[in-house]
Amino acid sequence: MVVIFLDIDGVLATTKQFYMNREKYQSNNFLAKELDLWYPFDKKCVNIFNEITDSCENKVVLSSDWKESFSPTEIDKIFKMNGVKAPIVDRTSDYSMFDATRTKIRQEEISAYIRNLEVKNYIIFDDLPLTLPNFFHTNLNEGLKQTNLKNKILRKLNSFQN
């Protein structure tokens, strides 16, 4: 079993989606309007994420700031609407740290989850510059579509099975 810590912005949704016309997107998609979802995920990033999650037994844990804006039921609808196969089965706890950067908070949330649940095999996808083991840094423009990133991730997942 591999735990996949997932950020959304910069991983599944790229700058192309961020800057699309939100009113047009919502007017063409009833569920997006109902959830006040501003943009869809990048289809190529979703396809790569589906390939990754299909390649191993996994548990997807939401570490994204989206966990603060959407309920688990809403996240499930958003993932289905965007074609993500693997469900979110858990989320990291929200840490409020005085005078801390978003990066430091995200890193502590993931670290605490790993410690508290004694997670051995995990990977992390995020566009923030985290300094944790098994971390795959994505950039806002490409997300999971970055050249050779999928192959690096699959090699790491393979190493857990050996």
Secondary structure as the mmCIF struct_conf table of DSSP 4:
data_model
#
loop_
_struct_conf.conf_type_id
_struct_conf.id
_struct_conf.beg_label_comp_id
_struct_conf.beg_label_asym_id
_struct_conf.beg_label_seq_id
_struct_conf.end_label_comp_id
_struct_conf.end_label_asym_id
_struct_conf.end_label_seq_id
STRN STRN1 VAL A 2 LEU A 6
STRN STRN2 ASP A 9 ASP A 9
TURN_TY1_P TURN_TY1_P1 GLY A 10 LEU A 12
STRN STRN3 ALA A 13 ALA A 13
HELX_RH_AL_P HELX_RH_AL_P1 THR A 15 PHE A 18
TURN_TY1_P TURN_TY1_P2 TYR A 19 TYR A 19
BEND BEND1 MET A 20 MET A 20
HELX_RH_AL_P HELX_RH_AL_P2 ARG A 22 SER A 27
TURN_TY1_P TURN_TY1_P3 ASN A 28 ASN A 28
HELX_RH_AL_P HELX_RH_AL_P3 PHE A 30 LEU A 35
TURN_TY1_P TURN_TY1_P4 ASP A 36 ASP A 36
HELX_RH_AL_P HELX_RH_AL_P4 LYS A 43 ASP A 54
TURN_TY1_P TURN_TY1_P5 SER A 55 SER A 55
BEND BEND2 CYS A 56 CYS A 56
STRN STRN4 ASN A 58 LEU A 62
BEND BEND3 SER A 64 SER A 64
TURN_TY1_P TURN_TY1_P6 ASP A 65 ASP A 65
HELX_RH_AL_P HELX_RH_AL_P5 TRP A 66 SER A 69
BEND BEND4 PHE A 70 PHE A 70
HELX_RH_AL_P HELX_RH_AL_P6 PRO A 72 MET A 81
TURN_TY1_P TURN_TY1_P7 ASN A 82 GLY A 83
BEND BEND5 ALA A 86 ALA A 86
HELX_LH_PP_P HELX_LH_PP_P1 PRO A 87 PRO A 87
STRN STRN5 ILE A 88 ARG A 91
HELX_LH_PP_P HELX_LH_PP_P2 THR A 92 ASP A 94
TURN_TY1_P TURN_TY1_P8 PHE A 98 ASP A 99
HELX_RH_AL_P HELX_RH_AL_P7 ARG A 102 ASN A 116
TURN_TY1_P TURN_TY1_P9 LEU A 117 GLU A 118
BEND BEND6 ASN A 121 ASN A 121
STRN STRN6 TYR A 122 ASP A 126
BEND BEND7 ASP A 127 LEU A 128
TURN_TY1_P TURN_TY1_P10 PRO A 133 ASN A 134
STRN STRN7 PHE A 135 HIS A 137
TURN_TY1_P TURN_TY1_P11 LEU A 140 GLU A 142
HELX_RH_3T_P HELX_RH_3T_P1 GLY A 143 LYS A 145
BEND BEND8 GLN A 146 GLN A 146
TURN_TY1_P TURN_TY1_P12 THR A 147 ASN A 148
HELX_RH_AL_P HELX_RH_AL_P8 LEU A 149 GLN A 161
#
